[in-house]
Amino acid sequence: MVTRTFTVTDLCDNTAQAQQTINIDDQTDPTIAAPATAQYRRLRYSRHNRTCLQRDRRNNNLAQLTTAGGTADDNCGIQSITYVDSQTGTCPIVVTRTFTVTDLCDNTAQAQQTINIDDQTDPTIAAPATANIAGCGTADITGLAYSETAEQ
């Protein structure tokens, strides 16, 4: 709010004053565009994103959003950019990242990015070397016990 005071003086030094009040109200929401859908196909990415998902809200700035491929703008200036992640599924995992931009007058806008995480890499395994054991039967096996069923 701005208050202007006008003063007028006549030739006999008589004065009068009047005030004008100017209300400034930004009712224009900021704009935001989320980065494009991201595709990750390795387990290390899902581990990274699971770590990120443990946080409820992450602060961001315009440079970070732009680097990730998004944009945000406002006619009066940006106060903050945050995002919140939510996850569905396990393999594949779909992360919905909701970005919120807030301007200096607390107007907000949101945009969502989808992050698909699909581990398509088979695990690897190497069995221990061949073992020769002196004994009479499978009961003589030490270390990993003899089993004809899958043990977990």
C-alpha positions as CSV (number, residue, x, y, z in Angstrom):
1,M,0.0,0.0,0.0
2,V,1.2,3.5,-0.9
3,T,-0.2,6.7,0.5
4,R,0.4,9.9,-1.4
5,T,-0.1,13.3,0.2
6,F,-1.0,16.2,-2.1
7,T,-0.5,19.7,-0.7
8,V,-1.7,22.9,-2.4
9,T,-0.8,26.4,-1.4
10,D,-2.6,29.6,-2.6
11,L,-1.1,33.1,-3.0
12,C,-2.0,34.0,0.6
13,D,-0.1,30.9,2.0
14,N,-3.3,29.0,2.8
15,T,-2.9,25.3,2.4
16,A,-5.0,22.2,1.9
17,Q,-4.1,18.6,1.8
18,A,-5.6,15.4,0.3
19,Q,-4.4,11.9,0.4
20,Q,-4.5,9.1,-2.1
21,T,-4.2,5.5,-1.2
22,I,-2.8,3.1,-3.8
23,N,-3.3,-0.6,-3.1
24,I,-1.0,-3.0,-4.9
25,D,-2.3,-6.5,-5.1
26,D,-0.6,-9.1,-7.2
27,Q,-3.3,-11.6,-8.2
28,T,-1.3,-13.1,-11.0
29,D,-0.1,-16.7,-10.3
30,P,3.5,-17.5,-11.2
31,T,4.1,-19.9,-14.1
32,I,6.0,-23.2,-13.8
33,A,6.8,-26.1,-16.2
34,A,8.3,-29.3,-14.7
35,P,11.2,-31.1,-16.3
36,A,10.3,-33.8,-18.9
37,T,9.5,-37.4,-17.8
38,A,12.7,-39.1,-16.8
39,Q,13.5,-42.8,-17.4
40,Y,16.1,-44.6,-15.2
41,R,16.9,-48.3,-15.9
42,R,19.5,-49.1,-13.3
43,L,19.1,-50.1,-9.6
44,R,21.5,-47.4,-8.4
45,Y,19.0,-44.7,-9.6
46,S,16.1,-46.4,-7.6
47,R,18.3,-46.5,-4.5
48,H,19.0,-42.8,-5.0
49,N,15.4,-41.9,-5.5
50,R,14.3,-44.0,-2.5
51,T,16.7,-41.9,-0.4
52,C,15.2,-38.7,-1.8
53,L,11.7,-40.0,-1.2
54,Q,12.3,-40.2,2.6
55,R,12.3,-36.4,2.6
56,D,8.9,-34.7,2.6
57,R,9.8,-31.4,0.9
58,R,13.0,-30.2,-0.8
59,N,13.8,-26.6,-1.4
60,N,15.0,-25.7,-4.8
61,N,15.9,-22.6,-6.7
62,L,15.3,-21.4,-10.2
63,A,18.8,-22.4,-11.4
64,Q,18.4,-26.0,-10.1
65,L,14.9,-26.2,-11.7
66,T,16.3,-24.9,-15.0
67,T,19.2,-27.2,-15.0
68,A,16.8,-30.1,-14.5
69,G,14.9,-29.0,-17.6
70,G,12.0,-27.0,-16.0
71,T,11.1,-23.3,-16.0
72,A,9.4,-20.9,-13.6
73,D,8.6,-17.2,-13.9
74,D,6.6,-14.5,-12.2
75,N,5.7,-10.8,-12.9
76,C,6.8,-9.7,-9.3
77,G,9.5,-12.2,-8.4
78,I,9.9,-15.7,-7.1
79,Q,9.9,-16.3,-3.4
80,S,10.5,-20.1,-3.4
81,I,10.5,-23.3,-5.4
82,T,9.9,-26.6,-3.6
83,Y,9.1,-30.1,-4.6
84,V,7.5,-33.2,-2.9
85,D,7.9,-36.7,-4.2
86,S,5.4,-39.6,-4.0
87,Q,6.1,-43.2,-5.1
88,T,3.9,-46.0,-6.5
89,G,5.0,-49.5,-7.3
90,T,8.2,-51.4,-6.6
91,C,9.5,-52.7,-9.9
92,P,9.0,-50.5,-11.8
93,I,8.8,-47.6,-9.5
94,V,6.9,-44.5,-10.6
95,V,7.8,-41.2,-8.8
96,T,5.5,-38.2,-9.2
97,R,7.5,-35.1,-8.3
98,T,5.2,-32.1,-7.7
99,F,7.0,-28.7,-8.0
100,T,5.4,-25.6,-6.4
101,V,6.5,-22.1,-7.1
102,T,5.5,-19.3,-4.8
103,D,5.8,-15.6,-5.7
104,L,6.5,-12.7,-3.4
105,C,2.7,-12.2,-2.8
106,D,2.2,-15.9,-1.9
107,N,0.5,-16.8,-5.2
108,T,1.4,-20.4,-6.2
109,A,1.4,-22.6,-9.2
110,Q,2.3,-26.3,-9.5
111,A,3.6,-28.7,-12.1
112,Q,4.4,-32.4,-12.0
113,Q,7.2,-34.5,-13.4
114,T,7.1,-38.3,-13.7
115,I,10.2,-40.3,-13.0
116,N,10.1,-43.9,-14.1
117,I,12.6,-46.3,-12.5
118,D,12.7,-49.8,-14.0
119,D,15.6,-52.0,-13.0
120,Q,16.2,-54.2,-16.1
121,T,19.6,-55.4,-15.0
122,D,19.8,-59.0,-13.9
123,P,21.7,-59.6,-10.6
124,T,25.0,-61.3,-10.8
125,I,26.3,-64.2,-8.7
126,A,29.5,-66.2,-8.4
127,A,29.5,-69.5,-6.5
128,P,32.3,-70.4,-4.1
129,A,35.1,-72.6,-5.6
130,T,34.7,-76.4,-5.6
131,A,35.2,-77.9,-2.2
132,N,36.5,-81.4,-1.5
133,I,35.5,-82.6,1.9
134,A,36.7,-85.8,3.6
135,G,33.6,-87.5,5.1
136,C,30.8,-90.0,4.7
137,G,27.8,-87.9,3.6
138,T,26.2,-84.5,3.3
139,A,26.2,-84.0,7.0
140,D,29.9,-83.4,6.8
141,I,29.4,-80.2,4.8
142,T,30.4,-77.2,6.9
143,G,29.7,-73.5,6.4
144,L,26.6,-73.3,4.3
145,A,24.5,-76.3,5.3
146,Y,23.4,-78.9,2.7
147,S,19.9,-78.0,1.4
148,E,17.7,-79.2,-1.5
149,T,15.4,-76.2,-1.1
150,A,16.1,-72.5,-1.7
151,E,17.1,-70.8,1.6
152,Q,16.6,-67.1,2.2
